[in-house]
Amino acid sequence: MITEAEEDSEKLYREALSLATSEANASREKARREIDSQRDSALSQLKSDAEKLGDLIVQKLLAAK
């Protein structure tokens, strides 16, 4: 009887640990995707701003001539 209870307890522990691990992995993956998305967005904005700045510099140089 005691051995059966210990086995049940161990099984419940393993199931809870497996579930917690799965949830942690899913949460980490979601956070990684969000970080990747934000990084890509920031890089895109930076490239756009750099292009605009380059155009503005060219305009100022041409206007100064």
Secondary structure as GFF3:
##gff-version 3
##sequence-region A 1 65
A	DSSP	alpha_helix	2	64	.	.	.	ID=ss1
###
